[in-house]
Amino acid sequence: MKAIVMILAALLVTVTATIAQESQVYKPGNGVSTPKLVKNVKPNYTPEARAAKIQGTVLVSAVVREDGTVGDVKIARSLDAKYGLDNEAIKAAKQWTFSPGMKNGKPVAVAVTIELAFNL
């Protein structure tokens, strides 16, 4: 029984270390290249925001994964939480694709800031 517990504990440590390595997110610079945009998706206006004539930009902080897809996205500068433009910006940013950032010739996850404009 003790042997099984020790094996499971060792497995847990290995899995945790692997996840930690895979989830490392870099900032551009110091040998880390900036991801290059391949495809962007424009955010949709909500009918309520259109009626309120809200215009401007939302800044989101995002992680471009090793495969060029966008992972975690958070609002860095809000334009409109009330009528849903912030949420539409997040939805659009998650659909963007990039050539991934590189470090030592290998693709890595890189933190980026994306600006999404809302213009009537």
TIMI-2910 file (N, C-alpha, C, CB; in pm, 1 decimal, decimal comma, always signed):
<rs>
+----------+----------+----------+----------+----------+----------+----------+----------+----------+----------+----------+----------+------+
!      n_x !      n_y !      n_z !     ca_x !     ca_y !     ca_z !      c_x !      c_y !      c_z !     cb_x !     cb_y !     cb_z ! resn !
+----------+----------+----------+----------+----------+----------+----------+----------+----------+----------+----------+----------+------+
!    +82,1 !   -119,8 !     +0,0 !     +0,0 !     +0,0 !     +0,0 !    +86,9 !   +126,8 !     +0,0 !    -93,6 !     -0,5 !   +121,3 !  Met !
!   +193,9 !   +125,9 !    +83,5 !   +284,0 !   +240,8 !    +88,3 !   +351,9 !   +262,5 !    -45,8 !   +388,9 !   +222,1 !   +197,7 !  Lys !
!   +384,7 !   +153,4 !   -112,8 !   +450,8 !   +163,9 !   -243,2 !   +359,1 !   +230,4 !   -344,5 !   +493,5 !    +25,1 !   -293,7 !  Ala !
!   +231,8 !   +195,3 !   -341,7 !   +134,4 !   +255,3 !   -434,7 !   +120,4 !   +404,0 !   -405,1 !     -4,3 !   +184,6 !   -424,0 !  Ile !
!   +112,9 !   +439,7 !   -278,3 !   +100,8 !   +581,0 !   -240,1 !   +224,3 !   +658,3 !   -285,8 !    +81,9 !   +595,1 !    -86,5 !  Val !
!   +342,1 !   +600,6 !   -270,5 !   +465,7 !   +668,3 !   -311,5 !   +472,5 !   +683,8 !   -463,8 !   +588,6 !   +590,4 !   -260,9 !  Met !
!   +426,9 !   +582,0 !   -536,1 !   +424,5 !   +590,4 !   -682,7 !   +327,7 !   +698,5 !   -726,9 !   +385,5 !   +454,7 !   -745,3 !  Ile !
!   +209,6 !   +701,1 !   -665,7 !   +111,3 !   +804,2 !   -700,0 !   +163,8 !   +943,2 !   -666,4 !    -20,9 !   +778,8 !   -626,4 !  Leu !
!   +232,2 !   +957,5 !   -554,7 !   +288,5 !  +1087,6 !   -517,2 !   +394,1 !  +1130,7 !   -619,0 !   +350,0 !  +1081,9 !   -375,0 !  Ala !
!   +478,2 !  +1037,6 !   -660,8 !   +580,6 !  +1069,1 !   -760,8 !   +516,8 !  +1108,2 !   -893,5 !   +674,8 !   +949,4 !   -781,0 !  Ala !
!   +411,8 !  +1037,9 !   -931,7 !   +339,0 !  +1071,6 !  -1054,6 !   +279,9 !  +1210,9 !  -1046,7 !   +228,4 !   +969,7 !  -1081,2 !  Leu !
!   +221,8 !  +1243,9 !   -931,9 !   +161,3 !  +1375,9 !   -912,8 !   +266,3 !  +1485,2 !   -925,7 !    +92,3 !  +1384,5 !   -775,6 !  Leu !
!   +384,1 !  +1464,3 !   -867,2 !   +491,7 !  +1562,4 !   -877,0 !   +534,4 !  +1577,9 !  -1022,3 !   +611,9 !  +1521,1 !   -789,4 !  Val !
!   +546,9 !  +1468,1 !  -1095,1 !   +587,1 !  +1472,6 !  -1236,0 !   +483,6 !  +1546,3 !  -1319,8 !   +607,6 !  +1330,6 !  -1290,8 !  Thr !
!   +356,7 !  +1513,9 !  -1300,3 !   +249,1 !  +1579,9 !  -1375,3 !   +245,3 !  +1727,8 !  -1342,4 !   +112,9 !  +1515,2 !  -1344,6 !  Val !
!   +258,4 !  +1762,8 !  -1215,2 !   +257,2 !  +1903,4 !  -1174,5 !   +373,0 !  +1978,7 !  -1237,4 !   +263,1 !  +1915,5 !  -1022,1 !  Thr !
!   +491,9 !  +1919,9 !  -1239,3 !   +608,8 !  +1984,8 !  -1299,6 !   +589,3 !  +2002,2 !  -1448,9 !   +736,1 !  +1903,7 !  -1272,6 !  Ala !
!   +531,6 !  +1903,5 !  -1514,9 !   +505,6 !  +1913,1 !  -1658,5 !   +405,7 !  +2023,6 !  -1687,6 !   +453,8 !  +1779,5 !  -1713,2 !  Thr !
!   +299,5 !  +2031,2 !  -1610,3 !   +199,2 !  +2136,0 !  -1630,2 !   +261,8 !  +2272,9 !  -1607,3 !    +78,5 !  +2115,4 !  -1535,6 !  Ile !
!   +345,7 !  +2285,9 !  -1505,1 !   +411,0 !  +2414,2 !  -1477,6 !   +498,8 !  +2456,0 !  -1594,2 !   +494,6 !  +2406,1 !  -1349,1 !  Ala !
!   +572,2 !  +2360,1 !  -1653,4 !   +656,9 !  +2393,6 !  -1767,5 !   +572,6 !  +2434,9 !  -1886,7 !   +746,3 !  +2275,5 !  -1804,7 !  Gln !
!   +462,9 !  +2363,5 !  -1911,3 !   +378,8 !  +2392,5 !  -2026,6 !   +304,4 !  +2523,6 !  -2011,3 !   +280,6 !  +2280,7 !  -2048,7 !  Glu !
!   +277,4 !  +2565,0 !  -1886,7 !   +196,8 !  +2683,9 !  -1867,3 !   +280,4 !  +2810,4 !  -1850,1 !   +108,3 !  +2665,6 !  -1748,0 !  Ser !
!   +412,5 !  +2802,9 !  -1872,2 !   +495,0 !  +2921,6 !  -1860,1 !   +462,3 !  +3017,5 !  -1972,9 !   +644,5 !  +2885,3 !  -1861,0 !  Gln !
!   +434,7 !  +3140,3 !  -1935,4 !   +401,2 !  +3244,5 !  -2032,1 !   +512,4 !  +3348,4 !  -2030,4 !   +262,5 !  +3309,9 !  -2000,2 !  Val !
!   +563,9 !  +3378,7 !  -2149,3 !   +674,0 !  +3474,0 !  -2163,8 !   +620,9 !  +3610,0 !  -2206,9 !   +777,5 !  +3422,5 !  -2265,5 !  Tyr !
!   +702,7 !  +3711,7 !  -2184,0 !   +677,8 !  +3844,2 !  -2238,5 !   +773,6 !  +3862,5 !  -2354,9 !   +695,9 !  +3957,0 !  -2129,9 !  Lys !
!   +734,6 !  +3937,0 !  -2458,1 !   +826,4 !  +3959,7 !  -2570,4 !   +953,0 !  +4031,3 !  -2524,1 !   +757,2 !  +4041,4 !  -2680,7 !  Pro !
!  +1064,4 !  +3999,2 !  -2588,6 !  +1193,1 !  +4058,2 !  -2553,7 !  +1283,3 !  +3954,3 !  -2490,3 !  +1174,6 !  +4177,0 !  -2459,1 !  Gly !
!  +1409,4 !  +3988,7 !  -2472,9 !  +1507,1 !  +3897,6 !  -2412,8 !  +1505,9 !  +3760,2 !  -2479,2 !  +1480,0 !  +3882,7 !  -2263,9 !  Asn !
!  +1508,0 !  +3759,6 !  -2611,8 !  +1512,7 !  +3633,1 !  -2684,7 !  +1378,0 !  +3572,9 !  -2716,9 !  +1590,2 !  +3535,6 !  -2607,7 !  Gly !
!  +1269,2 !  +3639,3 !  -2675,8 !  +1134,2 !  +3590,7 !  -2704,6 !  +1073,1 !  +3682,2 !  -2810,3 !  +1045,3 !  +3586,4 !  -2574,5 !  Val !
!  +1035,0 !  +3624,5 !  -2924,5 !   +976,5 !  +3705,4 !  -3031,5 !   +826,7 !  +3727,2 !  -3008,7 !   +999,9 !  +3638,4 !  -3167,9 !  Ser !
!   +777,8 !  +3837,0 !  -3061,8 !   +636,1 !  +3869,7 !  -3053,2 !   +557,5 !  +3785,5 !  -3152,5 !   +612,8 !  +4019,8 !  -3079,3 !  Thr !
!   +444,4 !  +3728,8 !  -3110,7 !   +360,1 !  +3655,5 !  -3206,8 !   +316,5 !  +3747,7 !  -3319,7 !   +235,8 !  +3595,0 !  -3136,4 !  Pro !
!   +300,9 !  +3693,0 !  -3439,7 !   +258,5 !  +3770,4 !  -3557,2 !   +113,9 !  +3735,4 !  -3590,4 !   +351,6 !  +3742,4 !  -3679,8 !  Lys !
!    +33,8 !  +3839,1 !  -3608,5 !   -108,4 !  +3819,5 !  -3637,0 !   -128,2 !  +3750,4 !  -3771,3 !   -182,3 !  +3953,8 !  -3635,6 !  Leu !
!   -211,9 !  +3646,0 !  -3772,3 !   -247,5 !  +3574,2 !  -3894,1 !   -391,8 !  +3606,4 !  -3931,7 !   -228,4 !  +3421,4 !  -3875,9 !  Val !
!   -480,8 !  +3603,1 !  -3832,1 !   -623,1 !  +3629,0 !  -3859,1 !   -684,4 !  +3701,7 !  -3740,6 !   -700,1 !  +3496,4 !  -3887,5 !  Lys !
!   -751,4 !  +3813,4 !  -3770,3 !   -824,5 !  +3881,2 !  -3664,1 !   -973,3 !  +3876,1 !  -3693,5 !   -777,0 !  +4027,2 !  -3648,8 !  Asn !
!  -1052,2 !  +3885,8 !  -3588,5 !  -1197,7 !  +3886,4 !  -3597,8 !  -1245,1 !  +4014,7 !  -3532,1 !  -1261,9 !  +3759,2 !  -3529,9 !  Val !
!  -1326,5 !  +4089,5 !  -3605,5 !  -1378,5 !  +4214,4 !  -3550,6 !  -1489,1 !  +4184,2 !  -3449,4 !  -1431,6 !  +4306,4 !  -3663,7 !  Lys !
!  -1493,7 !  +4259,5 !  -3340,1 !  -1598,0 !  +4235,1 !  -3240,0 !  -1734,0 !  +4283,3 !  -3289,9 !  -1562,7 !  +4304,9 !  -3107,4 !  Pro !
!  -1837,3 !  +4218,9 !  -3242,6 !  -1974,3 !  +4257,4 !  -3276,7 !  -2024,5 !  +4363,7 !  -3180,5 !  -2067,7 !  +4135,1 !  -3274,6 !  Asn !
!  -2104,2 !  +4455,2 !  -3234,7 !  -2175,0 !  +4551,8 !  -3151,0 !  -2298,4 !  +4484,4 !  -3093,9 !  -2213,6 !  +4679,7 !  -3231,8 !  Tyr !
!  -2327,7 !  +4512,0 !  -2969,1 !  -2455,8 !  +4467,8 !  -2915,4 !  -2559,6 !  +4573,3 !  -2954,3 !  -2449,4 !  +4447,2 !  -2758,4 !  Thr !
!  -2685,0 !  +4534,8 !  -2972,0 !  -2787,9 !  +4633,7 !  -3007,3 !  -2797,5 !  +4747,0 !  -2903,5 !  -2924,2 !  +4564,5 !  -3021,1 !  Pro !
!  -2777,6 !  +4710,9 !  -2775,2 !  -2787,4 !  +4811,0 !  -2668,8 !  -2674,0 !  +4913,2 !  -2677,7 !  -2785,6 !  +4742,7 !  -2531,5 !  Glu !
!  -2553,7 !  +4867,0 !  -2706,7 !  -2439,0 !  +4957,7 !  -2719,0 !  -2452,6 !  +5044,6 !  -2843,2 !  -2307,0 !  +4878,3 !  -2724,0 !  Ala !
!  -2506,1 !  +4986,3 !  -2949,8 !  -2529,8 !  +5063,6 !  -3072,4 !  -2632,1 !  +5173,6 !  -3045,4 !  -2578,7 !  +4971,2 !  -3187,4 !  Arg !
!  -2739,1 !  +5139,7 !  -2975,9 !  -2843,4 !  +5238,0 !  -2943,3 !  -2788,1 !  +5349,0 !  -2852,9 !  -2963,1 !  +5168,3 !  -2874,5 !  Ala !
!  -2695,4 !  +5311,4 !  -2764,0 !  -2634,6 !  +5410,3 !  -2674,4 !  -2521,9 !  +5486,6 !  -2742,7 !  -2581,7 !  +5342,2 !  -2548,7 !  Ala !
!  -2490,1 !  +5449,4 !  -2868,3 !  -2386,5 !  +5514,2 !  -2949,1 !  -2249,2 !  +5514,0 !  -2882,5 !  -2426,9 !  +5656,0 !  -2979,0 !  Lys !
!  -2216,5 !  +5401,2 !  -2822,3 !  -2086,9 !  +5387,5 !  -2755,7 !  -1981,1 !  +5353,2 !  -2860,0 !  -2092,0 !  +5278,6 !  -2644,0 !  Ile !
!  -1872,6 !  +5428,8 !  -2858,3 !  -1759,9 !  +5405,1 !  -2948,5 !  -1630,4 !  +5411,6 !  -2868,8 !  -1758,3 !  +5508,5 !  -3064,8 !  Gln !
!  -1529,1 !  +5345,0 !  -2919,3 !  -1398,9 !  +5349,2 !  -2854,4 !  -1327,3 !  +5216,8 !  -2867,8 !  -1413,3 !  +5385,8 !  -2708,1 !  Gly !
!  -1231,6 !  +5193,1 !  -2779,2 !  -1153,5 !  +5070,5 !  -2786,1 !  -1153,0 !  +4998,3 !  -2652,0 !  -1010,7 !  +5100,9 !  -2830,0 !  Thr !
!  -1140,7 !  +4868,5 !  -2661,8 !  -1121,8 !  +4782,3 !  -2545,3 !   -981,6 !  +4724,9 !  -2558,5 !  -1232,5 !  +4667,7 !  -2536,1 !  Val !
!   -905,5 !  +4728,6 !  -2450,2 !   -775,0 !  +4662,4 !  -2447,3 !   -789,9 !  +4533,4 !  -2369,2 !   -664,8 !  +4754,1 !  -2384,0 !  Leu !
!   -742,5 !  +4425,8 !  -2428,7 !   -743,9 !  +4298,7 !  -2358,7 !   -601,6 !  +4246,4 !  -2345,2 !   -833,0 !  +4196,5 !  -2432,0 !  Val !
!   -576,2 !  +4181,5 !  -2234,1 !   -451,6 !  +4108,4 !  -2213,5 !   -481,2 !  +3964,6 !  -2249,4 !   -397,4 !  +4122,1 !  -2065,4 !  Ser !
!   -395,1 !  +3904,1 !  -2329,4 !   -419,8 !  +3767,7 !  -2374,6 !   -290,1 !  +3688,8 !  -2377,9 !   -485,8 !  +3767,7 !  -2512,9 !  Ala !
!   -305,8 !  +3558,6 !  -2383,3 !   -191,2 !  +3469,3 !  -2398,9 !   -204,2 !  +3401,7 !  -2534,4 !   -183,4 !  +3363,4 !  -2282,7 !  Val !
!   -102,4 !  +3419,7 !  -2618,4 !    -96,2 !  +3346,9 !  -2744,8 !    -21,5 !  +3217,2 !  -2714,9 !    -24,7 !  +3431,7 !  -2859,7 !  Val !
!    -91,5 !  +3107,2 !  -2731,6 !    -35,0 !  +2975,5 !  -2700,4 !    +71,1 !  +2934,3 !  -2802,4 !   -146,0 !  +2870,0 !  -2695,3 !  Arg !
!   +136,2 !  +2823,3 !  -2772,5 !   +241,0 !  +2769,3 !  -2858,6 !   +190,2 !  +2734,8 !  -2997,5 !   +301,6 !  +2647,0 !  -2795,4 !  Glu !
!    +59,8 !  +2705,0 !  -3009,7 !     +2,8 !  +2670,1 !  -3140,8 !    -54,8 !  +2791,2 !  -3214,3 !   -106,0 !  +2565,2 !  -3123,5 !  Asp !
!    -40,5 !  +2911,7 !  -3156,6 !    -87,7 !  +3034,0 !  -3221,5 !   -231,2 !  +3071,0 !  -3188,9 !    -74,0 !  +3020,3 !  -3368,0 !  Gly !
!   -300,9 !  +2987,8 !  -3113,4 !   -436,9 !  +3022,2 !  -3072,4 !   -430,3 !  +3111,2 !  -2948,6 !   -521,2 !  +2894,1 !  -3044,2 !  Thr !
!   -540,5 !  +3178,4 !  -2921,2 !   -546,3 !  +3267,9 !  -2805,8 !   -607,9 !  +3193,3 !  -2689,0 !   -627,5 !  +3396,5 !  -2838,1 !  Val !
!   -537,2 !  +3196,7 !  -2577,5 !   -585,4 !  +3131,6 !  -2455,6 !   -654,2 !  +3230,7 !  -2364,7 !   -470,7 !  +3064,3 !  -2381,6 !  Gly !
!   -601,7 !  +3246,2 !  -2246,3 !   -659,4 !  +3331,6 !  -2143,3 !   -671,2 !  +3475,6 !  -2192,9 !   -574,7 !  +3325,9 !  -2015,5 !  Asp !
!   -790,3 !  +3534,3 !  -2179,1 !   -814,0 !  +3673,2 !  -2219,7 !   -881,9 !  +3746,9 !  -2104,1 !   -901,7 !  +3680,3 !  -2350,0 !  Val !
!   -828,6 !  +3863,5 !  -2070,3 !   -885,6 !  +3946,4 !  -1963,6 !   -891,9 !  +4091,1 !  -2010,1 !   -802,2 !  +3934,7 !  -1832,8 !  Lys !
!   -987,7 !  +4163,6 !  -1959,8 !  -1000,6 !  +4305,7 !  -1991,8 !   -889,4 !  +4383,3 !  -1921,9 !  -1140,3 !  +4359,9 !  -1949,9 !  Ile !
!   -811,7 !  +4457,3 !  -2000,3 !   -706,5 !  +4543,7 !  -1945,3 !   -757,2 !  +4687,2 !  -1931,9 !   -580,0 !  +4539,7 !  -2034,8 !  Ala !
!   -839,7 !  +4730,2 !  -2029,6 !   -903,9 !  +4861,7 !  -2022,9 !  -1043,8 !  +4847,7 !  -2080,5 !   -821,0 !  +4970,9 !  -2100,4 !  Arg !
!  -1141,4 !  +4871,7 !  -1998,6 !  -1281,4 !  +4854,6 !  -2035,3 !  -1333,7 !  +4972,8 !  -2116,4 !  -1366,0 !  +4835,9 !  -1910,6 !  Ser !
!  -1425,8 !  +4942,4 !  -2204,5 !  -1501,2 !  +5046,4 !  -2274,6 !  -1644,2 !  +5045,9 !  -2224,3 !  -1497,1 !  +5025,2 !  -2428,6 !  Leu !
!  -1701,4 !  +4925,2 !  -2212,3 !  -1843,0 !  +4915,8 !  -2178,3 !  -1876,7 !  +4778,4 !  -2121,6 !  -1929,2 !  +4944,6 !  -2301,2 !  Asp !
!  -1887,3 !  +4770,5 !  -1991,8 !  -1930,6 !  +4645,4 !  -1929,0 !  -2082,9 !  +4638,1 !  -1923,5 !  -1871,6 !  +4632,8 !  -1787,1 !  Ala !
!  -2148,7 !  +4752,8 !  -1923,8 !  -2295,0 !  +4757,2 !  -1907,8 !  -2369,5 !  +4699,5 !  -2027,7 !  -2340,2 !  +4900,1 !  -1885,1 !  Lys !
!  -2328,9 !  +4736,2 !  -2149,4 !  -2401,2 !  +4693,9 !  -2269,6 !  -2333,8 !  +4578,8 !  -2343,9 !  -2416,3 !  +4810,6 !  -2362,9 !  Tyr !
!  -2228,3 !  +4524,4 !  -2287,4 !  -2171,1 !  +4402,0 !  -2341,6 !  -2055,2 !  +4414,7 !  -2438,5 !  -2274,4 !  +4330,0 !  -2406,9 !  Gly !
!  -2003,2 !  +4535,2 !  -2462,4 !  -1892,5 !  +4547,0 !  -2557,9 !  -1764,5 !  +4481,5 !  -2506,2 !  -1866,1 !  +4693,5 !  -2589,0 !  Leu !
!  -1740,6 !  +4488,1 !  -2376,7 !  -1623,2 !  +4421,0 !  -2321,1 !  -1629,7 !  +4270,3 !  -2348,9 !  -1612,7 !  +4447,5 !  -2168,9 !  Asp !
!  -1746,3 !  +4211,6 !  -2326,5 !  -1762,3 !  +4067,8 !  -2352,6 !  -1747,1 !  +4035,5 !  -2500,5 !  -1898,6 !  +4019,6 !  -2303,3 !  Asn !
!  -1796,9 !  +4121,8 !  -2586,5 !  -1782,0 !  +4099,9 !  -2731,7 !  -1635,5 !  +4109,0 !  -2772,8 !  -1865,6 !  +4202,9 !  -2811,4 !  Glu !
!  -1559,9 !  +4196,8 !  -2706,9 !  -1416,6 !  +4208,3 !  -2735,4 !  -1344,7 !  +4079,1 !  -2696,3 !  -1355,1 !  +4329,3 !  -2660,0 !  Ala !
!  -1379,5 !  +4023,2 !  -2582,8 !  -1319,9 !  +3896,7 !  -2539,0 !  -1352,9 !  +3785,6 !  -2637,9 !  -1369,5 !  +3859,1 !  -2397,7 !  Ile !
!  -1479,4 !  +3776,9 !  -2677,7 !  -1520,6 !  +3672,9 !  -2774,3 !  -1442,2 !  +3684,5 !  -2904,4 !  -1671,7 !  +3682,9 !  -2803,5 !  Lys !
!  -1426,6 !  +3807,1 !  -2953,7 !  -1354,3 !  +3827,3 !  -3079,6 !  -1206,7 !  +3791,7 !  -3064,0 !  -1368,8 !  +3972,9 !  -3127,2 !  Ala !
!  -1143,7 !  +3837,2 !  -2956,0 !  -1001,2 !  +3812,6 !  -2935,3 !   -970,8 !  +3663,3 !  -2927,5 !   -953,5 !  +3882,3 !  -2808,2 !  Ala !
!  -1061,1 !  +3586,4 !  -2870,2 !  -1040,2 !  +3441,5 !  -2858,9 !  -1041,2 !  +3371,6 !  -2994,7 !  -1147,0 !  +3380,6 !  -2769,8 !  Lys !
!  -1090,0 !  +3440,6 !  -3097,9 !  -1093,5 !  +3382,6 !  -3232,0 !   -972,8 !  +3423,0 !  -3316,7 !  -1221,0 !  +3423,9 !  -3302,4 !  Gln !
!   -888,8 !  +3511,9 !  -3266,1 !   -770,2 !  +3553,6 !  -3340,2 !   -671,4 !  +3438,0 !  -3346,9 !   -704,8 !  +3677,8 !  -3274,8 !  Trp !
!   -590,0 !  +3436,2 !  -3451,0 !   -481,5 !  +3338,3 !  -3460,2 !   -351,5 !  +3409,9 !  -3495,7 !   -514,2 !  +3228,7 !  -3565,7 !  Thr !
!   -242,5 !  +3350,9 !  -3453,2 !   -110,0 !  +3409,5 !  -3468,7 !    -10,0 !  +3303,4 !  -3512,6 !    -64,2 !  +3475,2 !  -3337,7 !  Phe !
!   +101,1 !  +3350,3 !  -3568,7 !   +220,6 !  +3267,9 !  -3572,9 !   +278,5 !  +3284,2 !  -3433,5 !   +323,7 !  +3310,8 !  -3689,9 !  Ser !
!   +307,3 !  +3175,7 !  -3363,6 !   +343,9 !  +3188,9 !  -3221,6 !   +476,3 !  +3261,5 !  -3200,5 !   +351,5 !  +3052,2 !  -3157,6 !  Pro !
!   +491,9 !  +3313,8 !  -3080,3 !   +619,3 !  +3369,8 !  -3039,8 !   +720,1 !  +3256,8 !  -3026,7 !   +606,3 !  +3448,6 !  -2907,2 !  Gly !
!   +846,5 !  +3289,8 !  -3041,5 !   +951,6 !  +3187,5 !  -3038,6 !  +1057,9 !  +3222,7 !  -2935,2 !  +1016,0 !  +3171,8 !  -3177,8 !  Met !
!  +1113,3 !  +3118,4 !  -2876,6 !  +1228,8 !  +3133,0 !  -2787,5 !  +1321,3 !  +3015,2 !  -2816,3 !  +1185,6 !  +3137,6 !  -2634,1 !  Lys !
!  +1445,7 !  +3047,0 !  -2849,1 !  +1544,1 !  +2943,6 !  -2882,5 !  +1494,2 !  +2849,8 !  -2992,4 !  +1578,9 !  +2862,9 !  -2758,3 !  Asn !
!  +1423,4 !  +2907,3 !  -3090,5 !  +1376,4 !  +2828,8 !  -3204,6 !  +1254,2 !  +2743,6 !  -3178,2 !  +1484,4 !  +2741,7 !  -3251,0 !  Gly !
!  +1195,2 !  +2756,8 !  -3060,5 !  +1076,8 !  +2677,3 !  -3026,9 !   +959,4 !  +2769,5 !  -2996,3 !  +1105,3 !  +2584,1 !  -2906,4 !  Lys !
!   +837,3 !  +2730,3 !  -3037,6 !   +720,4 !  +2812,0 !  -3005,4 !   +693,2 !  +2811,4 !  -2855,0 !   +597,1 !  +2761,3 !  -3081,6 !  Pro !
!   +658,4 !  +2929,2 !  -2803,6 !   +627,3 !  +2943,9 !  -2661,3 !   +501,6 !  +3029,2 !  -2646,0 !   +746,9 !  +3007,5 !  -2584,1 !  Val !
!   +438,1 !  +3016,9 !  -2529,8 !   +323,5 !  +3101,5 !  -2497,1 !   +374,6 !  +3241,6 !  -2463,8 !   +241,1 !  +3041,8 !  -2377,7 !  Ala !
!   +308,8 !  +3343,0 !  -2521,2 !   +353,5 !  +3481,3 !  -2503,0 !   +234,4 !  +3569,3 !  -2465,1 !   +422,0 !  +3534,9 !  -2632,1 !  Val !
!   +254,7 !  +3654,2 !  -2365,8 !   +152,9 !  +3750,5 !  -2324,5 !   +152,1 !  +3867,4 !  -2422,2 !   +178,5 !  +3800,2 !  -2179,3 !  Ala !
!    +32,6 !  +3906,1 !  -2465,8 !    +17,8 !  +4018,5 !  -2558,3 !    -97,9 !  +4106,8 !  -2512,2 !     -6,0 !  +3968,2 !  -2704,0 !  Val !
!   -101,5 !  +4226,6 !  -2567,3 !   -215,0 !  +4316,4 !  -2548,4 !   -279,2 !  +4337,0 !  -2684,8 !   -171,1 !  +4453,5 !  -2483,8 !  Thr !
!   -410,4 !  +4322,4 !  -2689,2 !   -485,2 !  +4337,7 !  -2814,5 !   -582,6 !  +4453,5 !  -2797,7 !   -561,1 !  +4205,4 !  -2852,9 !  Ile !
!   -586,2 !  +4540,7 !  -2896,9 !   -678,2 !  +4653,8 !  -2896,9 !   -790,6 !  +4623,2 !  -2996,6 !   -604,0 !  +4788,1 !  -2933,6 !  Glu !
!   -914,1 !  +4629,6 !  -2948,2 !  -1030,4 !  +4603,7 !  -3033,8 !  -1115,8 !  +4730,8 !  -3039,3 !  -1114,5 !  +4481,5 !  -2980,5 !  Leu !
!  -1139,5 !  +4778,6 !  -3160,7 !  -1208,8 !  +4906,1 !  -3179,0 !  -1356,3 !  +4884,3 !  -3208,2 !  -1144,4 !  +4986,3 !  -3292,1 !  Ala !
!  -1436,7 !  +4971,1 !  -3152,7 !  -1580,3 !  +4976,7 !  -3180,5 !  -1611,3 !  +5112,9 !  -3240,1 !  -1665,2 !  +4951,0 !  -3051,0 !  Phe !
!  -1647,0 !  +5114,3 !  -3368,4 !  -1678,8 !  +5237,5 !  -3438,2 !  -1813,8 !  +5222,8 !  -3507,0 !  -1568,6 !  +5273,2 !  -3540,3 !  Asn !
!  -1897,7 !  +5323,4 !  -3489,7 !  -2029,1 !  +5321,9 !  -3556,0 !  -2016,4 !  +5374,8 !  -3697,6 !  -2132,3 !  +5405,7 !  -3476,7 !  Leu !
+----------+----------+----------+----------+----------+----------+----------+----------+----------+----------+----------+----------+------+
</rs>
